Amino acid sequence: MGRIYCIMGKSSSGKDTLFQMLLADEDLSLKTMIPYTTRPMRGGEREGVEYYFCSEEKLKQLEKDGRVIELRAYDTVYGIWKYFTVDDHQIDIERQDYLLIGTLESYLKIRNYYGIEKVIPIYIEVEDGLRLQRALERERNEIVPGYAEMCRRFLADEKDFSEERLKKAGIRKRFENREVEKTKEEIGQFIRQMQQT
């Protein structure tokens, strides 16, 4: 039986970096499920790699066809952006382990869809000041920095990943990301242990 390992955490906690490092670890043999979004593509992103970028019309059709597993809508400074997971035959849960990045909300919906024993949370933590510094450095590298959106995400994280919500979702194990290599090894060891059960 395969499992879906769902990486989550506040913005700029290093989720994307850890995700790429874990996927590259051949010993873990992890595949990923590419999520969908209606937001514009950022610099360096590629269609079908980080996301499938789609229109509102395509999303409506996927919903009509009953293929949307979970959907989140964010009222950003640029308008409403939607992120969602689609049952598009990317997952063969009986034969393969998968690694995804998501929010607490998406984790819960994916867990409800595939089953609590098949969806494993991996929660990443970073001290708030360091997260804010990382977010600012990342935005400075964008062609058109979105500082207002960066601030909105930072503040929204306090509610989205509140201790109360984490406890209610059953998130107990956490990985503190001070040194990315060390954190990657800790998560890799955790996944290997799970793969042996």
C-alpha positions in Angstrom: 0.0 0.0 0.0 1.3 3.5 -0.9 0.9 6.7 1.0 0.6 10.4 0.3 3.0 12.5 2.3 1.7 16.1 2.6 4.2 18.8 3.3 2.7 21.9 4.8 3.7 24.9 6.8 3.5 28.7 6.8 4.8 30.7 3.8 8.6 30.8 3.4 9.2 27.9 5.7 11.2 26.1 3.0 8.5 23.7 1.8 9.4 24.0 -1.9 13.1 23.4 -1.3 12.5 20.4 1.0 9.9 19.1 -1.5 12.5 19.1 -4.3 15.2 17.6 -2.2 13.0 14.7 -1.0 11.8 14.0 -4.5 15.4 13.8 -5.7 16.2 11.2 -3.0 16.0 8.0 -5.1 16.0 5.8 -1.9 12.6 7.3 -1.0 11.1 6.5 -4.5 8.5 9.3 -4.2 6.4 10.7 -7.0 4.3 13.8 -6.9 0.8 14.9 -7.9 0.9 18.3 -9.7 -1.8 20.7 -8.3 -3.8 23.2 -10.3 -4.2 26.9 -10.0 -5.9 29.9 -11.6 -3.2 32.3 -10.5 -0.7 33.7 -13.1 2.6 31.8 -13.6 5.5 33.2 -11.5 9.0 33.7 -12.9 10.8 30.4 -13.2 7.7 28.3 -13.0 6.7 25.9 -15.8 3.4 24.6 -16.9 2.9 21.0 -15.6 5.9 21.2 -13.3 4.9 23.3 -10.3 1.3 23.6 -11.2 -1.2 23.2 -14.1 -2.2 26.8 -14.7 -5.8 26.9 -15.9 -8.7 29.3 -16.5 -11.9 29.7 -14.4 -13.8 28.1 -17.3 -11.6 24.9 -17.1 -12.1 24.8 -13.3 -15.8 25.0 -13.7 -15.8 22.1 -16.1 -13.6 20.0 -13.8 -16.0 20.7 -10.9 -19.0 19.9 -13.1 -17.3 16.6 -14.0 -16.9 15.8 -10.2 -13.1 15.7 -10.5 -12.1 18.3 -8.0 -10.9 16.7 -4.7 -10.3 20.0 -2.9 -10.3 23.7 -3.7 -9.0 26.7 -1.9 -9.8 30.3 -2.9 -7.7 33.3 -1.7 -8.8 36.9 -2.0 -5.4 38.4 -2.9 -4.4 41.9 -3.7 -4.6 40.8 -7.4 -8.0 39.2 -7.2 -9.2 35.7 -6.3 -6.7 33.0 -6.9 -7.7 29.3 -6.6 -5.6 26.3 -5.9 -7.0 22.8 -6.3 -6.3 19.1 -6.5 -7.9 17.1 -9.3 -8.6 13.4 -9.6 -6.9 13.1 -13.0 -5.3 9.7 -12.6 -2.0 10.9 -11.4 -2.3 8.8 -8.2 -2.0 5.0 -8.0 -2.1 4.8 -4.2 -2.0 1.0 -4.1 1.5 0.9 -5.7 3.3 4.1 -5.1 4.2 6.7 -2.5 3.6 10.4 -3.3 4.8 13.7 -2.0 2.6 16.8 -2.1 2.8 20.4 -0.9 -0.5 21.8 0.6 -2.2 23.8 3.2 -3.9 22.4 6.3 -7.2 22.7 4.6 -6.0 20.8 1.5 -4.4 18.1 3.7 -7.7 17.5 5.5 -9.7 17.2 2.2 -7.1 14.9 0.6 -7.1 12.8 3.8 -10.9 12.6 3.7 -10.8 11.6 0.0 -8.0 8.9 0.3 -8.3 7.8 3.9 -6.6 8.8 7.2 -4.2 5.9 7.0 -3.0 6.8 3.5 -2.3 10.5 4.0 0.6 11.5 6.3 1.2 15.1 7.4 4.7 16.6 7.4 4.5 20.0 9.1 7.5 22.4 8.7 8.2 25.1 11.2 10.4 28.2 11.0 10.7 31.1 13.4 8.5 34.0 12.2 11.3 36.6 11.9 13.3 34.2 9.7 10.3 33.4 7.6 9.6 37.1 7.0 13.2 37.7 6.0 13.1 34.8 3.5 9.9 36.0 2.0 11.3 39.5 1.6 14.4 38.2 -0.1 12.3 36.0 -2.5 10.0 38.9 -3.5 13.0 41.2 -4.2 14.1 38.7 -6.8 10.8 38.9 -8.7 10.5 41.1 -11.8 7.6 42.8 -10.2 7.8 42.3 -6.4 4.4 41.7 -4.7 5.1 43.0 -1.2 1.4 43.6 -0.4 0.6 39.9 -1.3 3.6 38.7 0.7 2.3 40.6 3.7 -1.2 39.2 3.2 0.1 35.6 3.1 2.2 36.1 6.2 -0.7 37.4 8.2 -3.1 34.8 6.9 -0.7 32.1 8.0 -1.3 33.0 11.6 -5.0 32.0 11.3 -4.6 29.1 8.7 -1.9 27.4 10.9 -3.1 28.3 14.4 -2.2 26.0 17.2 -5.9 25.3 17.6 -6.4 24.2 14.0 -3.2 22.1 14.0 -4.4 20.3 17.1 -7.8 19.7 15.7 -6.3 18.2 12.5 -4.2 15.9 14.6 -0.8 17.4 13.6 1.6 16.5 16.4 4.9 15.8 14.8 6.8 18.8 13.5 10.0 19.4 11.7 11.9 22.6 12.5 13.7 23.9 9.4 16.8 25.7 10.7 19.2 23.9 8.4 17.6 22.5 5.3 20.0 19.6 4.8 19.4 18.4 8.4 15.7 18.9 8.1 15.6 16.9 4.8 17.4 14.0 6.5 15.0 14.0 9.4 12.0 14.0 7.1 13.6 11.3 4.9 14.2 9.1 7.9 10.6 9.6 9.0 9.3 8.6 5.6 11.6 5.5 5.4 10.2 4.4 8.8 6.7 4.8 7.5 7.5 2.9 4.4 8.6 -0.1 6.5 5.2 -0.3 8.3 
